[in-house]
Amino acid sequence: MTARDDLDPSFAGSENRTFARFPEDPAVGIRKQVESPKSGSTDAAADAPAPGKVWLVGAGPGDAGLLTLKGLRALEAADVIVADRLGARAVLDGLAADGVDLQAEVVDVGKSPGHHAVPQDAINALLVQLSRDGKTVVRLKGGDPYVFGRGGEELAACQDAGVAVEVVPGITSAISVPAIAGIPLTHRGVATAFTVATAHDQIEALGGGRDHTVVLLMGIGTLANSALTLARGERGAHCPVAVVEDGFGPRQRVTVGTLATIAHQAAQRGIRSPAVVVVGDVVRLSPYAPADIATLDLSHYDPLATERGRRA
C-alpha cells in the first residue's frame, strides 16, 4: 500500500470560461427590490426598512475558482455574509487574494468536528432577523447547500418567516475532491452508481459490490468502523479505498489502501479532517493508486456487463 502527497492540479480539470446568462443576476434583482418603493405607502411604512433577501449559496470545496458566477454576484451584492468554516472561508480568502473587494460584513458561524459554535436554530433565526432588518444576506455554505449542509432547514425557516430566499447550488466535495485525485465516481464498465453518505449514518445498510462506489463525508473519526462494516459485505476486505485530505487546501494528500488496511494507514499517517473517503474499484483508476491496486485492465471489461455478471 502507498500514499501520495501534493496532488497534481491537472487532475482537477480545465476551467470552463463560458458562463450561462442568467435572466437576472442577484445584484440587479436586489437593487430593484430595494430601490422600488410601493406607491401609496404611509409614513410608518416608508420609515420601515425595505424587505431584505436571503441567498443560500454553495461555496464549493474551497477553491474560489469553483464558485459559480451567480454565487459571486450574490456575494458582491450582500450586506452580510454568514459563513461556514469549511470551504466558505477559504473561498472568501481566495476572492480577496484575487482582488475581489467584498463590502459585506462577515459573520462566522463555522462548525468544527464535535463543536458547533452557533446552533442551527440560532443560525436560522439570524438569517430571518437580518432579512427583516432590510439586509441582503448571503448564507455561504461549503460545498452544496443541499448535500449534508442543512440548507433545506434554512430554506424552510426563511419561508416559514415570510422571508424571500433563493438557493444557488455549489459544487459538492463528494464529487470534486475525488476528481482532483483522479478518481471518477462512475466509469463505464467499472461503476455505474454511487452513494454519498456520512460516516454517522448506518452504513451497514449500504448494499452493492465494488462496482457501486461509496463516498463517505465526515468519516475520519469512524474510519475503522466504517471499513470493517463495508468489508463484511459483498465488497470484501480487499476492496480499494482512497482518503483524500484537504482536497483544495494547502494540506492536500492522498492515501490509498484497502478496506483491510486503510484504518492502520490512517493512524500511521495521522490523517485528519477534512477528508473524503472513496470506496470501490474506481479507486484503481487514480494515478495515486500503487501498482498492486492499480490492476484494472479496462481492455477486458465489457462496459455493458455488471461486476456481478463478470464474476459469474
N, C-alpha and C positions, 0 to 999 in steps of 0.2 A: 504494500500500500504506500501511497505517497501523498504529498501535499505540495501545492504550488503557490507562490506568492506573486504579487504585482501583476494583477490582471492586465492583459493586453487590451487597450481601449478599442482596438479594431474589431473586437468581438461584440462591441456594443451596437454595431450597426451604423450606417451612414445617416446623417441628418437630412431630413426632408424639408426643403426650404420652400415648398409650395403649400401655402396655407389656405384653408377653406374660407370663403367670405361669409360672415355671419350676417343675419338680417339686421342686427343692430348690436354694436358692441356694448359691454356693460357701462363704459364711461358715458356714452351718448345717452343710453337709456336712463341712467341715474340723473344726469343733468336735466333731462326733460322732466323727470319726476319731481325734482326739487325746484325747478325754475318756473313751473306752470301752476300759478295759483288758481284756486277754484273761484269762479265768479259768484258774487252774492254772498261772500263769507262774512261772518260777524267779526267784530273787533277781537273777541275772545279767540275765535278760530284763527284769525290772522296772526295772533300772538303765539299760537301753538306751533311747535316745531313741525316742519314738513315730515311726512312719513318717511322712514328710512327703509332699508332693504338689507337682507342677509344673503350673502353668496357663500355657498358651501363649495369650496374649491379644493380639488385634489392637487397636491403639490408634487406628486410623483415620488420617485425613490430617493430624491436628494440632489439631483443634478438640475441646475437652473435651466439647462438647455432642453430638458424634457418636460418643462412646464408648458401647458397649452397656451396658445395665443389668447384665447378668451380668458383664461385664468390670469394672465399677465395684465390684461386690460382691467379686470376687476380689481387687482391689487393697486393699479395706478389710480383708480377712481375712489379707493377706500379712504374712509376717515379713521377706521380702526381695523387692525388685523389681529384676530385671535388665533394664535399659532400653536401647533403641536410641537413636540420636541423632535421626533424623528422625521426626517425629510423636510419638514416645513422650514425650520430654522436654517438648515443648510441651503435651501433654495433662496431664502431672503439674503443670506450672506453672499451667495453666488451672484444674485442680481446686483447687489451693491458693488461687488468686485468688477462687474461688467459695466458699471457706470449708470445703472438704473436707479434713479433717485425717487424712492417712495416717500410720500409725505405723511403717511398714516402713522398713528400711534400703534405700537405693537404690544399686545398683552400676551404673556407667556402662560399657557395652561398645560404645558407639557407633562406627560406621564413617563415614568421610568418603570422597569420591571419591579413589581411589588410595591410601588409607591405612586399613588395618584394625588398629586399636589392639589388639584382642583377637581372635586367630584363632578360627575357628568351632569347631575341636576343643576349644579351651580353654573356650569358652562351654558346649559340650555337657558337658564334664567338671565345670564349675562347677555347672550345674543338677543333675546327678546327685549331687554331693557335698553340696550344700546340702540336698537332699531326704533323703539318708541321714542327715544330721545332725538330722533331725526338723523341718526348716523347711518352712513353706508358702511356695512360691516362685511369683512371677508373672514370666514372661518377657514383657515388654511390648515388642511389635514394631510398628513403624509400618505403617499400612495393614492388610492382612490377612496372617496368618502364612503362608498358602499361596500368596500371589501374589508371587513373587520374594523371599520372606522367609526361605527356608531352614527354614521351620517343619517340613517333613516330615523333615528331617535331625535336628532337635532332638527331635521326637516319637520317631523310631526310636532315638536314643541313650538316651532315657529308658526306652523299652520294653525295649531290649536289656539295660539295667542292672536291670530289675525295679522301676523307679520308677513310681509312679502318676502319670499325666499326662492332661490334658484340654485340648482346644482350644476357645477362644472366638473365633469369627470376628470380623473387623473390616471396616470399610468401606475398600475399596482406593482409593488415589489415582487409579488408572486410570479410575475412573468418577466419583468425587466432584469431582476437580479440574476436569475439563472441564465438569461440571454447574454449578459456581459461575460459570463463564464463559458460561453459557447454551448449551452445546454438548451435545446428546444424542448418544450414540454410535450409536444406531439411531433412525430416524424413518420412519414409514410413507411409502412412496413415494420415499424418499431413500436410506436404507441399511438393509439387513436383516441385516447381520452385522458383527462387529468382531473384530479380533485385537489382543491385548496382547502386546507383545514388548519386549525390551531392545535398545538400540542395539548391544549387544555380540553379538547373535545375527546369523546370516547372513540379513539381511532381503531379500536378492535372491530368496529362496525364497518370499516373500510375494506371492501372486498376487492377482487381483481388480482391479477398477477403482475409481472414486471412490465407488461405492455400497457398497464394503467398507471400513469405517473401520479405520485403523491407529492404535493408541496406542503411543507409544514412551516407556518409562521409562528413566531414567538415560541420556538421549540427547543432552545438550547438547555434550559433548566430541566427539561424532562426527556432529553435526547435518549438516554439509556433505556428508559421505559418504553419510549416510542419505538426504538429499534427492536427491542425484544418482542413487543407486541406485533409489529408488522412481520417479523421473521417467522412467527408461528403460523402465519397464513400461507397462501399459495406463493408469495414472493420468495420465501425461503431466506436462510441466513446469508447466502452468497449474493443476494440482490445488491446491485451497486447503489451507493449513496454519495451525494456531494453536499458539503456545507459551504455556503458562500457567505463570508463575513463582510459586513460593512460595504455592500456592493458598489456604491458610488462614492464612498468616502475614502479618507486617507489610509484606513486600515484594511483595504481590500485584501482578501486572502481566500484561497480555495483549498479545501481538504477533501480528498476523495478516498472512499473505502467501501466497505460493505456493511450490511446490517449487523453482521457479526463483529466487526472491528471498529465501527465509527465512534462508539462511546469511549473506547480506550484512546483512540486517536485524539478525540476532542479534549480529553483530560490531559494528555501529554502536551498538546499544543496550547492549552489554555484558551480554547475557543470561547468567545464572548458574544453577547448580543450587541447590536442587531445582526441577525443572520437568517438566511433562508436555507431550509433543508429540502433537497430533492431526492426522491427515491424512485428507482426504476431503471430500465435498460437505456433510457435516453442519456443517462449519465455517461455511458460508454462513448457517446459521440463528442464529449467535451475534449478539447485539446489538452486539458489538465488531467485527464484520466491516465493512470500509469499503464504500462504495456500489458500487465496481467489482467486489467479490467477492460481496456480498450480493444476488445477482441471481437467486436461486432462487424462481421463481414456482410455488408449490405448486398453484395452481389448474389448471395444465396437466399435473400429474403424475397418472398412473394408479397408484394405490397397489398394484395387483396386478402391475404391469409392472416388470421389472428395468431397470437403467440400460442394459445392452447392447441389450435389446429396444427401448427408446425411441430409441436411436441408429440402430438398423436401420430 
